[in-house]
Amino acid sequence: MTARTSHQFDPSSLREYDIRGIIGETLGNDDAYAIGRGFGTLIARAGGTAVATGYDGRTSSPMLEDALIEGLNDAGVNAISIGMGPTPMLYYAETVLEQVQGGIEITGSHNPANYNGFKMVFQGRPFFGADIQKLGAMAASGDWNTPADDAVGSIERIDIIDEYVARLTQNFTGDAMKIGWDAGNGAAGPVIEKLTANLPGEHHLLYTDVDGSFPNHHPDPTEEKNLADLKALVAEKNLDFGVAFDGDGDRIGAIDGEGRVIWGDQLLQIYAEDVLKSEPGATIIADVKASQALYDRIAALGGKPLMWKTGHSLIKSKMKEVSSPLAGEMSGHVFFKHDYYGFDDAPYAAVRLIQAATNIGKSVTQLRSDMVEMINTPEMRFQVDESRKFAVIEEILERLAASGADVNNTDGARVNTDDGWWLLRASNTQDVLVARAEAKSEDGLGRLMAQIDEQLALSGLERGETVGH
């Protein structure tokens, strides 16, 4: 077959942290081919020869992988396919397989079933932002490698799941506990089956069969409604706690034995206490949406809290820069460099929750009960025109600076007041603004929300209905 010469992506598919779109509308096989051809070209120009590929449980994933591999091969690069599995298994392959210099997971993450996309790692670092825009520009201009016929790449299929699962429990010394696991019919299901067979204790599994139509509930554990079945299981079986996973297994959700949600920033309080025992004084990173209670807790434990921008690629890059052993986001991405590789891996985070409770010597339910209760809003997301979203944040920052407000502008505007704090930031991946507020009292929360609404009104906007991710 004659290799194609150029390609135009739908601009909406080239996002900040990945490439993602709707199958048959904004994403298809031609896009997958162009991604493989462009990424393969960059790998080859950097002296590399092979890329690991994998895919989640969506029905469109296998065909996209075929096209992706064809593109890689046409750029003169070999593909090492690990088949279907969660994104962290692909990250693991990219880390430990000496013959590869990059990795691509085909996944729609927690989007609806008709979406799909591509998450990429280049020579061990996140591939995002300007990297993704460069792939688009290379495709448009046909700036691709075209090797001689005898130098096209090959494909090799390997099975790495058992090695990956063994690594998840490599240094595990946790107690036997009673745990519920909800894989949400996502790509982590087979890993969870094998992992729980390796762990002591009593394990009750939900929806570990991979089904890209997600028949039981949407695979996004950060929305409490998606945890209903797990809550029922924990209550019925009187379990110690429960964990849940998103569609591609890089984000974790958790509930304690009483059915209370343990949000991403609360999980990080537990992990921080454990990690700081063995790495005293370490820098621990969380995103700007995280509770002040988390930053205060890290400091109280002797650690150095660092507030950083939201986005798994941005957090991973910052971890390397400051040598942080642990980081996390409100969205359930948790990154362990301590005793692990520094990428977001939800099955590993589940193992570390058992380990942390064991090391600290308290049940997960007790650890949740010990936390300072804050009154806060969920993440509120509302539509704003793409051309306006960043401009609005700039206007708000200018007004706040003029008023002498106490502002952290790491990622949008996070404003501290006597009542607590509020946040407005522009999403990097959608045409939405994100708001959140946290206070010491209900009255205080009302005052914070009024400040958010006032700033939006001054920019000609009002807070609309919360939209999905």
C-alpha positions in Angstrom: 0.0 0.0 0.0 1.2 3.5 -0.8 1.8 5.6 2.3 -0.4 8.7 2.7 1.3 12.1 2.3 -0.6 14.4 4.7 -3.6 14.8 6.9 -5.8 17.4 8.5 -7.1 16.7 12.0 -10.4 18.1 13.3 -9.0 21.0 15.4 -11.3 20.1 18.4 -9.5 16.7 18.7 -6.1 18.1 19.4 -6.4 18.8 23.1 -4.0 19.9 25.9 -3.2 16.5 27.4 -4.3 14.1 24.7 -6.0 13.7 21.3 -9.7 12.9 21.7 -12.9 12.9 19.7 -16.1 11.3 18.6 -15.7 8.2 16.5 -17.0 8.8 12.9 -17.4 12.5 13.5 -14.1 14.1 14.8 -11.9 11.0 15.0 -11.3 7.9 12.9 -8.8 5.6 11.3 -7.2 8.3 9.2 -6.4 10.3 12.3 -5.0 7.2 14.1 -2.7 6.6 11.1 -1.5 10.2 11.1 -0.8 10.1 14.8 1.2 6.9 14.3 3.1 8.4 11.4 3.8 11.7 13.1 4.7 10.2 16.5 6.8 7.5 14.8 8.6 10.2 12.8 9.5 12.1 16.0 10.7 8.9 17.7 12.9 8.0 14.7 14.4 11.5 14.5 15.2 11.2 18.2 17.1 8.0 17.4 14.4 5.6 18.6 13.2 2.5 16.9 10.1 1.2 18.7 6.8 2.3 20.4 4.6 0.4 22.8 0.9 0.5 22.0 -2.2 -0.5 24.0 -5.9 0.2 24.1 -8.9 0.3 26.4 -12.2 -1.6 26.1 -14.1 0.6 23.7 -15.5 -1.1 20.7 -13.6 1.3 18.3 -10.2 0.8 20.0 -8.9 -2.3 18.1 -9.4 -0.8 14.7 -7.8 2.5 15.8 -4.8 0.5 17.0 -4.5 -1.2 13.6 -4.4 2.2 11.9 -2.0 3.6 14.5 0.5 0.8 14.0 0.3 1.1 10.2 1.3 4.8 10.7 4.2 3.9 13.0 5.4 1.2 10.7 5.2 3.6 7.7 7.5 6.0 9.6 10.0 3.2 10.0 9.3 2.4 13.6 8.4 -0.9 15.2 5.3 -1.4 17.3 5.2 -3.5 20.4 1.5 -4.1 21.2 0.5 -5.1 24.7 -3.2 -5.4 23.7 -6.2 -4.4 25.8 -5.5 -3.0 29.3 -5.6 0.1 31.4 -3.5 3.2 30.6 -1.1 2.6 33.5 -0.2 -0.8 32.1 0.9 0.9 28.9 2.9 3.4 31.0 4.5 0.5 32.8 5.4 -1.2 29.4 6.9 2.1 28.2 9.0 2.3 31.4 10.3 -1.3 31.6 10.6 -2.5 28.0 14.2 -1.6 27.0 13.4 -1.8 23.3 10.8 1.0 23.3 11.3 4.8 23.4 7.7 5.8 23.6 4.1 4.7 24.2 0.6 5.3 23.0 -2.6 4.2 24.7 -5.9 4.3 22.7 -8.5 5.4 25.2 -11.5 7.7 25.6 -10.9 7.7 29.4 -14.1 8.5 31.2 -15.9 10.0 28.1 -19.1 8.5 26.8 -18.9 5.2 24.8 -18.8 7.0 21.3 -15.6 8.8 22.2 -12.0 7.6 21.9 -8.6 9.1 21.9 -4.8 8.8 22.4 -2.6 9.3 25.4 1.2 9.5 24.7 4.5 9.2 26.4 7.7 10.2 24.6 11.0 8.9 26.0 9.6 8.6 29.5 8.0 12.1 29.6 4.4 13.2 29.1 3.7 14.2 25.5 1.2 17.1 25.6 0.4 20.8 24.8 2.9 22.0 22.1 3.9 18.4 21.3 0.3 17.6 20.3 0.0 20.8 18.2 3.3 19.8 16.5 1.8 16.5 15.5 -1.1 18.4 13.9 1.3 20.8 12.0 3.4 17.9 10.8 0.4 16.0 9.5 -0.9 19.1 7.7 2.4 19.7 5.9 3.2 16.0 5.4 6.4 16.4 7.4 6.7 12.6 7.9 9.4 10.1 7.5 9.1 7.8 4.5 11.7 5.0 4.8 12.7 2.7 2.0 10.4 -0.3 1.4 12.8 -2.6 3.2 13.0 -0.3 6.3 9.3 -0.1 7.3 8.6 -1.1 10.9 7.3 -4.4 12.2 4.7 -5.4 14.8 5.2 -7.6 17.8 2.4 -8.6 20.2 3.4 -9.3 23.8 1.5 -10.2 27.0 2.6 -8.1 29.9 -0.4 -8.2 32.3 1.0 -10.8 34.7 4.3 -9.0 35.0 2.5 -5.7 35.5 0.1 -7.1 38.2 3.1 -8.7 40.0 4.8 -5.3 40.1 1.7 -3.7 41.7 2.2 -5.9 44.8 6.0 -6.2 44.7 6.7 -4.6 48.1 3.3 -5.1 49.6 3.1 -5.9 53.3 -0.4 -4.8 54.0 -3.0 -6.3 56.3 -5.8 -8.6 55.1 -8.8 -6.4 54.6 -12.4 -6.7 53.3 -12.6 -4.5 50.2 -15.1 -3.8 47.4 -13.7 -3.1 43.9 -15.8 -1.6 41.0 -14.0 -1.7 37.7 -17.1 -0.1 35.9 -16.7 -2.4 32.9 -13.6 -0.4 32.0 -10.2 -1.6 30.9 -8.9 -2.2 34.4 -11.3 -5.2 35.0 -8.9 -8.1 34.1 -6.1 -6.4 36.1 -8.3 -6.1 39.2 -9.3 -9.8 38.9 -5.7 -10.9 38.9 -4.6 -8.3 41.5 -7.2 -9.2 44.1 -6.3 -12.9 43.6 -2.7 -11.9 44.8 -3.9 -9.9 47.8 -4.7 -11.2 51.3 -8.1 -10.6 52.7 -11.7 -10.8 51.3 -12.4 -9.1 47.9 -15.8 -8.4 46.3 -15.7 -7.4 42.6 -18.1 -5.5 40.5 -18.2 -5.1 36.7 -14.8 -6.5 35.9 -16.0 -7.7 32.5 -14.8 -5.2 29.9 -17.7 -3.7 28.0 -17.2 -0.6 26.0 -20.9 0.3 26.2 -20.6 0.7 30.0 -24.0 -1.0 30.7 -24.0 -0.6 34.5 -22.8 3.0 35.1 -20.6 5.6 33.6 -16.9 4.9 34.4 -16.1 8.2 36.2 -15.6 7.6 40.0 -15.4 11.4 40.7 -19.2 11.7 40.2 -20.8 10.3 43.4 -23.8 8.9 41.5 -21.5 6.4 39.8 -20.5 5.0 43.3 -24.0 3.9 44.2 -23.4 0.2 43.5 -20.1 0.2 45.3 -21.8 1.9 48.4 -24.5 -0.8 48.4 -21.9 -3.6 48.2 -19.8 -2.1 51.0 -22.9 -1.8 53.2 -24.3 -5.2 52.4 -21.0 -7.1 53.0 -19.8 -4.9 55.8 -16.6 -4.2 54.0 -13.7 -2.0 55.3 -13.8 0.3 52.2 -14.4 0.3 48.5 -12.4 1.5 45.4 -13.6 2.4 41.9 -11.8 3.1 38.6 -12.4 5.2 35.5 -12.6 3.8 32.0 -8.9 3.5 31.4 -7.8 2.8 35.0 -5.6 5.9 35.7 -8.1 7.6 38.1 -9.3 6.2 41.4 -12.4 6.8 43.5 -12.9 5.5 47.1 -15.5 5.2 49.8 -14.9 4.3 53.5 -16.7 1.6 55.4 -19.6 4.0 56.2 -20.1 4.8 52.5 -18.6 8.3 52.7 -16.7 9.4 49.6 -13.0 9.9 50.1 -12.3 12.6 47.5 -9.0 12.9 45.6 -7.5 15.5 47.9 -8.6 13.4 51.0 -7.0 10.3 49.6 -3.8 12.4 49.3 -3.9 13.2 53.0 -3.8 9.5 53.8 -1.0 8.8 51.2 1.0 11.8 52.4 1.0 10.6 56.0 2.4 7.2 54.9 5.0 8.6 52.4 6.2 11.3 54.8 7.1 8.5 57.3 9.8 7.3 55.0 10.6 10.5 53.2 10.4 13.2 55.9 10.2 16.8 54.6 9.4 15.8 51.1 7.5 18.0 48.6 4.0 16.8 47.9 2.1 18.3 45.0 -1.7 18.8 44.6 -3.6 20.8 42.0 -5.3 24.2 42.6 -8.7 22.6 43.1 -7.6 20.7 46.2 -8.8 21.6 49.7 -6.8 23.9 52.0 -7.2 21.1 54.6 -4.8 19.0 52.4 -2.1 21.7 52.2 -2.4 22.3 56.0 -2.2 18.5 56.7 0.9 18.0 54.5 2.6 20.9 56.4 1.5 19.6 59.8 3.1 16.2 58.9 6.4 18.0 58.1 6.1 17.9 54.4 6.3 20.8 51.9 3.0 21.3 50.2 3.1 22.6 46.6 0.1 23.9 44.8 0.3 23.3 41.0 -1.7 23.5 37.8 -4.5 21.0 37.1 -3.6 18.3 34.5 -1.9 15.0 34.7 0.8 15.9 32.2 1.6 19.2 34.0 1.7 17.5 37.4 4.1 14.7 36.2 6.4 17.3 34.7 6.5 19.3 38.0 7.1 16.1 40.0 10.3 15.5 38.0 11.4 19.1 38.4 11.1 19.2 42.2 11.8 15.4 42.9 8.4 14.9 44.5 7.6 11.4 45.8 3.8 11.9 45.7 1.3 14.1 43.9 -2.4 14.0 43.2 -5.4 15.8 41.8 -9.0 16.3 42.9 -10.0 14.2 39.8 -8.4 11.0 41.3 -5.1 11.0 39.4 -2.6 9.9 42.0 1.2 9.7 41.2 3.6 7.7 43.3 7.3 8.2 42.6 7.9 6.7 46.1 8.6 3.0 45.5 7.1 3.3 42.0 7.5 5.1 38.6 5.7 8.5 39.0 2.8 7.9 36.7 -0.9 7.9 37.5 -1.9 4.3 38.2 -5.3 3.6 40.0 -4.8 -0.1 40.7 -1.5 0.8 42.3 -3.1 3.6 44.3 -5.7 1.0 45.6 -2.8 -1.2 46.8 -1.2 1.8 48.4 -4.4 2.6 50.3 -4.3 -0.8 52.0 -0.6 -0.3 52.7 -1.1 3.2 54.1 -3.8 2.1 56.5 -1.6 -0.8 57.6 1.5 1.5 58.1 -0.5 4.2 59.9 -2.3 1.7 62.0 -5.8 3.0 61.5 -8.7 1.8 59.4 -9.6 3.7 56.3 -12.9 4.7 57.9 -11.0 6.1 60.9 -8.6 8.0 58.7 -11.5 9.6 56.9 -13.2 10.4 60.3 -10.0 12.1 61.5 -10.0 14.6 58.7 -11.0 18.3 59.3 -14.4 18.7 57.8 -14.6 21.6 55.3 -17.8 23.0 53.7 -17.1 23.1 50.0 -18.8 22.9 46.6 -18.2 20.1 44.1 -16.3 21.2 40.9 -18.8 23.4 39.0 -18.3 23.5 35.3 -20.2 25.8 32.9 -20.0 26.6 29.3 -18.1 29.6 28.0 -17.2 30.4 24.5 -13.7 28.9 23.6 -12.5 32.3 22.4 -13.6 34.0 25.7 -12.6 31.5 28.4 -8.9 32.6 29.0 -9.7 36.3 28.4 -12.3 36.2 31.2 -9.8 34.8 33.7 -7.3 37.5 32.7 -10.0 40.2 33.3 -10.8 38.7 36.7 -7.1 38.6 37.6 -6.7 42.3 36.6 -9.6 43.4 38.7 -8.5 41.3 41.7 -5.0 42.7 41.5 -6.4 46.3 41.5 -8.5 45.5 44.5 -5.6 44.1 46.5 -7.1 40.7 47.0 -5.0 37.7 48.2 -4.7 35.8 44.9 -2.8 32.7 43.8 -2.6 32.8 40.0 -0.8 29.4 39.4 -3.8 28.2 37.3 -6.6 30.7 37.0 -7.6 32.7 40.1 -7.6 31.1 43.6 -8.6 33.8 46.0 -8.1 33.6 49.8 -10.5 35.4 52.1 -11.3 35.3 55.9 -14.2 32.9 54.9 -12.0 30.4 53.0 -11.2 30.4 49.3 -12.7 30.4 45.8 -11.4 29.4 42.4 -12.1 30.3 38.8 -10.0 28.7 36.1 -10.4 27.9 32.4 -10.4 24.3 31.4 -7.5 23.3 29.1 -9.6 20.7 27.4 -13.1 22.1 26.9 -15.0 25.3 26.4 -15.8 25.6 30.1 -14.8 27.6 33.2 -14.4 25.7 36.4 -15.4 27.1 39.8 -15.0 25.8 43.3 -15.2 27.3 46.8 -14.5 26.1 50.3 -15.4 27.8 53.6 -15.5 27.3 57.3 -19.2 27.9 57.5 -22.3 27.8 55.3 -22.7 31.6 55.5 -19.1 31.9 54.5 -19.6 29.7 51.5 -22.5 31.9 50.4 -20.3 34.9 50.6 -17.6 33.2 48.5 -20.1 32.1 45.9 -21.4 35.7 45.7 -17.8 36.9 44.9 -17.6 34.3 42.1 -20.9 35.5 40.7 -19.9 39.1 41.0 -16.7 38.6 39.1 -18.5 36.6 36.3 -21.1 39.3 36.1 -18.5 42.0 35.7 -17.2 40.0 32.6 -20.7 39.6 31.3 -21.2 36.0 32.3 -23.3 34.1 34.8 -22.8 30.7 36.3 -24.8 28.2 34.3 -25.7 24.6 34.7 -22.8 22.3 35.5 -21.7 20.4 32.4 -20.0 17.1 32.2 -16.3 16.4 31.7 
